[in-house]
Amino acid sequence: MGCEIKERRPDDEKIQVFAQRLRCYLPPPLPPPSLKGKTVENDTDEYNANVINSSNEHFVSGGKRRAAVLVCLFEGTGGDLRVILTKRSMNLSSHPGEVALPGGKKEEGDADDSATALREAMEEIGLHPALIHVVANLEPFISQHQLIVVPVVGLLPRIGDFKPSLNPDEVDAIFDAPLEMFLKEDRHRFEEREWGHWRYTSHIFDFETEEGDSFLIAGLTASILIRTASRIYQRSPAFSDQRLPDFQRLQKTLDSVVVS
C-alpha cells in the first residue's frame, strides 16, 4: 500500500501538509551484506555523496560515533516554514562560532536518535520535548569528526509556547531562517575547503535576520537543510551541484580508519 498525499483544503494548516510529506518519505534501504566494506553509490542527488556506508556494522553501532540534530520547523507569521538555528559558543573546542542545528552525541540513556536530538535541544536552548512533534528521521550524514549524524525532523505547532533559554556554555545566539531559502540560488555560494590533504567544495548560505544580524550557514548544517527542504517542497535545489566533490575517496579513508 502506498502513502497517499492528501490535497490541501482551505482549512488545512500548511505545516501539517508538510508533515504528511515527511511521514510518507522512506529513506533508501541499507545496502545488502554482500556490499560490506565497499563504497555504496546512489545517483539520486548531491546529498547521497554524504551518505555513509551503513553496512559497516562497527561504524554504525559505535555509540560514541553517533549523534543527532533537531531540524525544528514552525510556521512563521507570513505563512512560510522556518527552521530554528543556533550559533555555537566561541568557548567550545569544536566548531566555535559556527551556525548549527540543536543536537549532539548520543548518550547511554538515550532511547533512540529522536531522544538524543530532543535532549540536546532542551539542554542547549530550553526547547521542551513536549512542544515538539517528531515526524521523521532523514538519512544519516557523516561529519568531519567521523560521527554518524541523524537529522530528526520535528514540528513546533505553537511557536509562542517556546521561550528560549540559552546555555551560554554551548550557544551564543538563536535565530530562525526560512526553510525554502536552502533551495534557492540568491543566497547560496560554494567555497573550496580542505580537510587534511583532501580538498572539497562546501555549501554556504549568507543570511541576514530582520534585526540585521548576519550568519553563515555552511557545511553539514547547510547540507542537512538542503536535504530537508528538498523532501518537504518536493523539488531539487536551484543551484548546480556539478562542483560538489566525489566522496568516494573520503568513504574509503573512513572505512580504513574504522577497520584499523
N, C-alpha and C positions, 0 to 999 in steps of 0.2 A: 504494500500500500504506500502511495506517495504522500507527501506532506503538502496539502493544498494551501495556497496563499489566498486569503480572502480579499475581495475588493474592499477598498476603504470606503466606509459610509461617512456622510457628513458629520455624524456624531462620534466617529472614531477618533481617538487621540493618536496623533502621528507616531508617538513613541511606542504605542502598542503594536502598530503595524510593523515597525522596525524590529520590535522584539520577536514577532512571529517569524520574520525572515530568518533571524538568528536561530530560533528553535528548529527551523526546518533545515538548517545547514548542518551537513555531516562532514567532518574533516576527512581527508583521504585516509584509507586504511593503512595500517602498518605494513611494511614490506615483509614478504614471506621469509621464514627462517633460512631458506637457501641463499638469501642475499646478505646474510650476516657478515659484517666486516667489509662490505662493498659500499661504494658511494651510490646512493639512490637518486635518480634523476626524475624530475617531474616538470613538464614543459608548460604548465598552465599559465604562469606569470612570474614576475620578478621575485615575488615573496618566496617561492619554493626554493630559490637559491639559498635561503637561510634555514630551511627545514633540516633538522638533524636526522641522522641515521638512527631511527628509533629501534632498529633491530639489535642494536648494541645493548644487551641487557645490563651490563655492568654500568654503562654510562647513564642509562635511563633510571635505574633503580637507586643510584647513589644519592641519598638524601641530602648530603652536603652540596651536591651539584645541581639541585633542583630549586627553582624559585617560581613565584607567580606575581603577576601585576594585575591591578584592578583597572579595567577600562570602564570608568564610571560615566554613564551618559544620562543627560537630562534635557528636557525641552526648555529652550530659552524663551525670553519674553516675546521674541519675534517669531516664534514657532520653529526655529531651527534646532537641530540636535547638537548638543555641546558636550565636550568631554573635560573632566577635571584633571588638571596637571599640577605638578609641583616643581619648584626649583630647589634642588638639593642643597643642604647646608655646605658652606665653604669649609666647615671643620671636618667633614667626612674624609676618610682616607681614599675612597674610590669615587671617581666622577664628581668631585666637589663643584658646586655651582651649576651643574647641568640640569636641564629640564628632564623630568621623569614622570612616569605613572606611579601612583602609590603601590608599593609592593616590596618584596624582599625574599630572602631564603626561607625554604620550608623548615619548620621546626618539628621536633619529635611529637609534640601534642597536636599537630595539625592533621585533621582527618583526611583532607584532600587539598587540591590546588585552590579551590574556592575558599576554604578555611584560611589558607595562607594569605591570600590576597585581602580578604576581609579583615583579618587580624592586623596586617600591616597598615591598612588604610586607617583603622582605628588608632593604632599607635602613632602614626605619622601626622594625621590631620584631624583626628577626632571624629571620623565618619563612622557612626554606629552601624554595625551589621544589620540591625533591624530595619534600617532605612533602605537597604539595598535589596533588589530582586535580581538574583543571578539568573541569566538566561542562556549562557553558552560559554564554553571554553573553546578557544581557537587553537590551531596547530601550534606546537611549541617552536620557539625561536632558540637560537644559541647565542650567548653573549661572548664578548672577547675574553671573559674570565672562565670560559668553558662551562657556564651554567645553562641548564635547560630552563628556559623562561616561558611559562604558560600564561597567555593573556586570558583573563577571566572577565567576561563582559557582564556588567551589572547595570540595572536601571535604577535611577533615583527619581521615583514618581513625584515627590514633593520636595523640590529644592529648598523651599522655605524652611523645612524642618532641619536642614543641615546647618549647624552653627560651627564653623571651622575652629579647631583648637590645635595650633601647630606645635609640634615637638621641635623646639629650637635646636636640638642636637642633630636632627635629621633634615629639617625642612626650613628654608629661609623664606619661601613665598608660596602662595597658592593662587591659581588663576584658571580660567576656562577658555576654551577655543572652539570654534565651530568645526564639527567633525568633517563636514563636506570639504573644508579647506584642504584636506590631505589628498584630495583627488584633483585639485586644480593646479594650474601651472604658474599663476601670477605670483605666489609667494614661495615657490619651490625653486631650489637650485641644487646642483651637485657639487661635491667637493672631494678632491683627491686626498686620501689619507694613507697612513702606514701603520701596520701592526707588526712589530718586529721587522722582518725583511720582506713582508708581504704588503703590496700596495692594493688599495681598493677604493671604490667610489661610494660616498655616503650621501643619503638624502638629507637635505636641510630645508627647514621652513622658517622664514623670518616672520615673526608675529608681533604685532603691537596691540595692546589692550586699549579699551576706550579711555583708560586713565593715562595712557601714554607710556606705559611700561613696555619695554622691548624684550623679547625672548627668542632664543634659537632653539628650535625643536629638531633634533637630529638623531642620527644613528639608530639604535634599536628601537627607541621610543617612536621615532618617525615611521619606521618600517611596520611596527605593530599597528599604528593608527592608519596607515595606508591600507593594510590588510583588513582592519575592522570596517573602514569606510567603504572599501570595495564590496564587502559582503553585504553591508546594510543597504547601500544605494544600488547595488547590483550593476556596477559598471567599473571599468578599468580606469586607472589614473589618466589624466590628460597628457601628462609628460611622458617622454620616451624613456624606456628602460634599457636602451641599447648600450649605455655607458656603464651599466652595473656590472660588477665582476662575476666571473665564473668561480663559484665557491668550491669547486671540486678539490683544488689544492688545499684549501682550508680544511675540508672534511677529512682528507687523507691525513693531514697533520694531526687533527684531533683524535682520529682513530688510533694513530700510532702512540699518542700520549696516553690514551686510556689503556691500551694493551700493555704498555710498559709499566 
